[in-house]
Amino acid sequence: MNQLLRRYQSFPFYILLLPLYFVFHGFVVNHPIIPVGVSLVLLMEYLGYSVLLSLFFFLLIRSWRPAFLLAFMVLAFHIFFGPLHDFLKSFADQTFLVKYLFLLPLALLVFLFLLVRFRKKKFAFKTLTLYLNLLLLVFILIDVVTLSFSTGREDKAHHKIKLVACGRCDQPDIFLIIADGYSGKIPLQEHFRFDNSFFENQMRQRGFHVVDSTISNYNYTPFTMASIFSMDYLQGLEKSNRSLSDRSICFKLINDNPVVDFFKQQGYHTLNFGIFRFADDLPYRSTSFYKSGTDLIREQTLFTRMTRDIRFNLVTKLKIRSEIERMAYYNLEITQDLYNRTWNEIAKPSVTAPRFVYTHLEMPHYPYYFDSKGKPNALEDLEESRQVDERLYIEFLQYTNQKILKLTDHIMKHAQTPPLIMLMSDHAFREYANDSVDHKYHFMNLNMVKLPNKNYEGFYAGMSTVNQFRVVLNTQFRQQLPLLKDSTIYLNR
């Protein structure tokens, strides 16, 4: 025992425990929406950084103990920069002390001072080594207990929703298409003075039922999608879109929910062409709005924060047009790819199993990439400041209409049996330049449904998104789910 203690005191295990804690803590906080496999890959990456940094400082200092400590300090600064920066801003926000121009040179000077100091004088660091080893071990054990506790609490609320298998029900391919930020008829008419009846009539001609005066229950995407898939209102919220705790609740419910459970029970194959982890399937890339996979763990690190906070300003000031365009068109590239993946999947015959396809398109959400005729807008029109431009929004909405009509035509052309198609928006336009605009317009969304049995009695005016799958399952799969009261919950930015 004494020998083990002496070894734990003398050997800097902390250089390996820090990456382990960083990745494992991120995995626990976001459990179960980050797969174990990708977390292990990230762990190996950061262990590699630890080894390389240690070797680098050893070559400069020619002593392992101070080399390990310096490597630890550099890696810790990178890993914990986000929380540290937020802490400093809580005391000295809008001052020079929290600016990168001050913090990064200061950190560099500190590391250079320690490097020179360690080269001139050798230190044993036995007490500090023992402290860091024990501290990180305690933190990891706390996360182990937390993970065990959360894993043991698997009687989730959605498991209380009683759904029964329907062996004699038809099993059409089901498509849920989300047009992000698409406003419904009322705000388009009353605020934008835009008549969208041509698109509505085109959809009616294709057999869609346009649900009148529908609303989303929340004014931000993760919350609405979580309530749609859980068929319930969300519990335990801080009611802030920026709350990491709230987003974690949403991401978990989007990934694991009673709708997916039911369709899997019915023999459906689920396909994720969205922006969140869904049915344990990661989106192929994170968007600039929502992170997924290990990007959730990395988002508080120094490099991620620098990319988020200063990259755009830097490339703009330096007029690096290629970088400006790459950032501006990043979300468009993802949206086009999700659209194309859905398009290609539709052409495949559903032979072995019926499909439940979730497609999430960030359109007509800003940036407003195209006008109504499909002509690309100027790069300046894609800046964040232009999100309040209502003319650009309406133009992009009309472009979205064309893309949706083509996609629905493609679905019906290749369908072997009549499909079930839901076209919805998660919220309406909410980027009003005038703060006095009634918040009710943020919730007035789009909802169009095409059912194989053409029974639309369950869909009613003023229906909210939380009841969408309750009505669909009752109508198409003979469930007897009670409908919830339709209401809206306004979330702060």
WOVENFEN-V522112 format. One record per backbone hydrogen bond with DSSP energy under -1.0 kcal/mol. NH is the residue of the N-H (numbers start at 1). CO is the residue of the C=O. E is the energy in kcal/mol with one decimal. If there is no record, write none. Layout:
nh=NH co=CO e=E
nh=NH co=CO e=E
//
This chain:
nh=5 co=1 e=-2.5
nh=6 co=2 e=-2.6
nh=7 co=3 e=-2.2
nh=8 co=4 e=-2.5
nh=9 co=5 e=-1.9
nh=10 co=6 e=-2.1
nh=11 co=7 e=-2.8
nh=13 co=11 e=-2.2
nh=15 co=12 e=-1.5
nh=16 co=13 e=-2.0
nh=17 co=13 e=-2.3
nh=18 co=14 e=-2.4
nh=20 co=16 e=-1.5
nh=21 co=17 e=-3.2
nh=22 co=18 e=-2.8
nh=23 co=19 e=-2.4
nh=24 co=20 e=-2.5
nh=25 co=21 e=-3.0
nh=26 co=22 e=-1.7
nh=27 co=23 e=-2.3
nh=28 co=24 e=-2.5
nh=29 co=25 e=-2.9
nh=30 co=26 e=-1.8
nh=33 co=30 e=-2.7
nh=39 co=35 e=-1.4
nh=40 co=36 e=-2.2
nh=41 co=37 e=-1.7
nh=42 co=38 e=-2.0
nh=43 co=39 e=-2.3
nh=44 co=40 e=-2.3
nh=45 co=41 e=-1.8
nh=46 co=42 e=-2.3
nh=47 co=43 e=-2.4
nh=48 co=44 e=-1.9
nh=49 co=45 e=-1.7
nh=50 co=46 e=-2.1
nh=51 co=47 e=-2.2
nh=52 co=48 e=-2.6
nh=53 co=49 e=-2.8
nh=54 co=50 e=-2.2
nh=55 co=51 e=-2.4
nh=56 co=52 e=-2.5
nh=57 co=53 e=-2.5
nh=58 co=54 e=-2.0
nh=59 co=55 e=-2.1
nh=61 co=57 e=-2.6
nh=62 co=58 e=-3.1
nh=67 co=63 e=-1.3
nh=68 co=64 e=-2.9
nh=69 co=65 e=-2.2
nh=70 co=66 e=-2.5
nh=71 co=67 e=-2.4
nh=72 co=68 e=-2.4
nh=73 co=69 e=-2.4
nh=74 co=70 e=-2.6
nh=75 co=71 e=-2.4
nh=76 co=72 e=-2.8
nh=77 co=73 e=-2.4
nh=78 co=74 e=-2.0
nh=79 co=75 e=-2.7
nh=80 co=76 e=-2.9
nh=82 co=300 e=-2.4
nh=84 co=80 e=-2.0
nh=85 co=81 e=-3.3
nh=86 co=82 e=-2.5
nh=87 co=83 e=-2.3
nh=88 co=84 e=-2.3
nh=89 co=85 e=-2.2
nh=90 co=86 e=-1.4
nh=91 co=88 e=-1.2
nh=92 co=88 e=-2.8
nh=93 co=89 e=-1.1
nh=95 co=92 e=-1.2
nh=98 co=95 e=-1.2
nh=99 co=96 e=-1.3
nh=102 co=99 e=-1.4
nh=103 co=99 e=-2.7
nh=104 co=100 e=-2.0
nh=106 co=102 e=-1.8
nh=107 co=103 e=-2.6
nh=108 co=104 e=-2.4
nh=109 co=105 e=-2.5
nh=110 co=106 e=-2.2
nh=111 co=107 e=-2.4
nh=112 co=108 e=-2.5
nh=113 co=109 e=-2.5
nh=114 co=110 e=-2.3
nh=115 co=111 e=-2.3
nh=116 co=112 e=-2.4
nh=117 co=113 e=-2.5
nh=118 co=114 e=-2.8
nh=119 co=115 e=-1.5
nh=120 co=116 e=-1.6
nh=121 co=117 e=-1.9
nh=129 co=125 e=-2.7
nh=130 co=126 e=-2.4
nh=131 co=127 e=-2.4
nh=132 co=128 e=-2.7
nh=133 co=129 e=-2.4
nh=134 co=130 e=-2.6
nh=135 co=131 e=-2.8
nh=136 co=132 e=-2.2
nh=137 co=133 e=-1.8
nh=138 co=134 e=-2.6
nh=139 co=135 e=-2.3
nh=140 co=136 e=-2.3
nh=141 co=137 e=-2.3
nh=142 co=138 e=-2.3
nh=143 co=139 e=-1.9
nh=144 co=140 e=-2.0
nh=145 co=141 e=-2.3
nh=146 co=142 e=-2.5
nh=147 co=143 e=-2.8
nh=148 co=144 e=-2.3
nh=149 co=145 e=-2.5
nh=150 co=146 e=-2.5
nh=151 co=147 e=-2.6
nh=152 co=148 e=-1.8
nh=156 co=154 e=-2.1
nh=159 co=156 e=-1.3
nh=160 co=157 e=-1.7
nh=161 co=158 e=-1.0
nh=174 co=355 e=-3.3
nh=175 co=420 e=-2.9
nh=176 co=357 e=-3.1
nh=177 co=422 e=-3.1
nh=178 co=359 e=-3.0
nh=179 co=424 e=-3.1
nh=180 co=361 e=-2.7
nh=182 co=179 e=-1.5
nh=184 co=444 e=-2.8
nh=188 co=184 e=-1.7
nh=189 co=185 e=-2.2
nh=190 co=186 e=-3.2
nh=191 co=187 e=-1.9
nh=192 co=187 e=-1.9
nh=194 co=188 e=-3.4
nh=200 co=196 e=-1.9
nh=201 co=197 e=-2.9
nh=202 co=198 e=-2.2
nh=203 co=199 e=-2.2
nh=204 co=200 e=-2.2
nh=205 co=201 e=-2.5
nh=207 co=204 e=-2.1
nh=208 co=203 e=-2.4
nh=209 co=449 e=-3.8
nh=211 co=447 e=-2.2
nh=215 co=463 e=-1.9
nh=216 co=443 e=-2.6
nh=224 co=220 e=-2.0
nh=225 co=221 e=-2.8
nh=226 co=222 e=-2.1
nh=227 co=223 e=-2.1
nh=228 co=224 e=-2.4
nh=229 co=225 e=-2.3
nh=230 co=226 e=-2.1
nh=231 co=227 e=-1.1
nh=241 co=492 e=-3.1
nh=243 co=240 e=-1.2
nh=247 co=243 e=-2.3
nh=248 co=244 e=-2.1
nh=249 co=245 e=-1.9
nh=250 co=246 e=-2.1
nh=251 co=247 e=-3.1
nh=252 co=248 e=-2.1
nh=253 co=249 e=-1.7
nh=254 co=250 e=-2.3
nh=255 co=251 e=-1.8
nh=256 co=252 e=-2.5
nh=259 co=229 e=-1.2
nh=261 co=257 e=-2.2
nh=262 co=258 e=-2.4
nh=263 co=259 e=-2.4
nh=264 co=260 e=-2.5
nh=265 co=261 e=-2.0
nh=266 co=262 e=-1.8
nh=267 co=264 e=-1.4
nh=268 co=263 e=-3.1
nh=269 co=354 e=-2.9
nh=271 co=356 e=-2.4
nh=273 co=358 e=-3.1
nh=278 co=281 e=-2.4
nh=279 co=255 e=-1.3
nh=281 co=278 e=-1.7
nh=287 co=290 e=-1.9
nh=295 co=292 e=-1.6
nh=296 co=293 e=-1.6
nh=298 co=294 e=-2.2
nh=299 co=295 e=-1.1
nh=301 co=298 e=-2.5
nh=302 co=78 e=-2.3
nh=305 co=301 e=-2.6
nh=306 co=302 e=-2.8
nh=307 co=303 e=-2.2
nh=308 co=304 e=-2.3
nh=309 co=305 e=-3.0
nh=310 co=306 e=-2.4
nh=311 co=306 e=-1.2
nh=314 co=310 e=-2.5
nh=315 co=311 e=-2.7
nh=316 co=312 e=-2.1
nh=317 co=313 e=-2.4
nh=318 co=314 e=-2.2
nh=320 co=315 e=-2.5
nh=321 co=319 e=-1.5
nh=324 co=320 e=-2.2
nh=325 co=321 e=-2.8
nh=326 co=322 e=-1.9
nh=327 co=323 e=-2.2
nh=328 co=324 e=-2.5
nh=329 co=325 e=-2.5
nh=333 co=329 e=-2.2
nh=334 co=330 e=-1.5
nh=335 co=331 e=-2.7
nh=336 co=332 e=-2.9
nh=337 co=333 e=-1.8
nh=338 co=334 e=-2.5
nh=339 co=335 e=-2.3
nh=340 co=336 e=-2.5
nh=341 co=337 e=-2.6
nh=342 co=338 e=-2.1
nh=343 co=339 e=-2.5
nh=344 co=340 e=-2.7
nh=345 co=341 e=-2.0
nh=346 co=342 e=-2.1
nh=347 co=343 e=-1.1
nh=348 co=345 e=-1.3
nh=351 co=349 e=-1.4
nh=356 co=269 e=-2.4
nh=357 co=174 e=-3.2
nh=358 co=271 e=-2.5
nh=359 co=176 e=-3.0
nh=360 co=273 e=-2.1
nh=361 co=178 e=-2.8
nh=363 co=361 e=-2.3
nh=365 co=180 e=-1.1
nh=369 co=367 e=-1.2
nh=371 co=375 e=-2.1
nh=374 co=371 e=-2.0
nh=377 co=369 e=-2.9
nh=381 co=378 e=-1.4
nh=382 co=379 e=-1.5
nh=383 co=380 e=-1.0
nh=386 co=383 e=-2.1
nh=387 co=384 e=-1.7
nh=389 co=386 e=-2.0
nh=390 co=388 e=-1.0
nh=393 co=389 e=-1.7
nh=394 co=390 e=-2.2
nh=395 co=391 e=-2.1
nh=396 co=392 e=-2.4
nh=397 co=393 e=-2.4
nh=398 co=394 e=-1.9
nh=399 co=395 e=-1.7
nh=400 co=396 e=-2.5
nh=401 co=397 e=-2.1
nh=402 co=398 e=-1.5
nh=403 co=399 e=-1.8
nh=404 co=400 e=-2.5
nh=405 co=401 e=-2.5
nh=406 co=402 e=-2.0
nh=407 co=403 e=-2.0
nh=408 co=404 e=-2.8
nh=409 co=405 e=-2.2
nh=410 co=406 e=-2.0
nh=411 co=407 e=-2.1
nh=412 co=408 e=-2.4
nh=413 co=409 e=-2.1
nh=414 co=410 e=-1.6
nh=415 co=411 e=-1.0
nh=420 co=173 e=-2.9
nh=421 co=450 e=-2.1
nh=422 co=175 e=-3.1
nh=423 co=448 e=-3.1
nh=424 co=177 e=-2.6
nh=425 co=446 e=-1.8
nh=428 co=442 e=-2.7
nh=437 co=434 e=-1.6
nh=441 co=438 e=-1.6
nh=442 co=439 e=-1.5
nh=443 co=440 e=-1.2
nh=445 co=443 e=-1.2
nh=448 co=423 e=-2.8
nh=449 co=209 e=-2.5
nh=450 co=421 e=-2.6
nh=459 co=456 e=-1.0
nh=462 co=212 e=-2.4
nh=463 co=460 e=-1.6
nh=465 co=215 e=-1.5
nh=467 co=464 e=-1.6
nh=468 co=465 e=-1.5
nh=471 co=467 e=-2.4
nh=472 co=468 e=-2.2
nh=473 co=469 e=-2.8
nh=474 co=470 e=-1.9
nh=475 co=471 e=-2.5
nh=476 co=472 e=-3.1
nh=477 co=473 e=-1.5
nh=479 co=473 e=-1.6
nh=489 co=217 e=-3.0
nh=492 co=239 e=-1.7
//
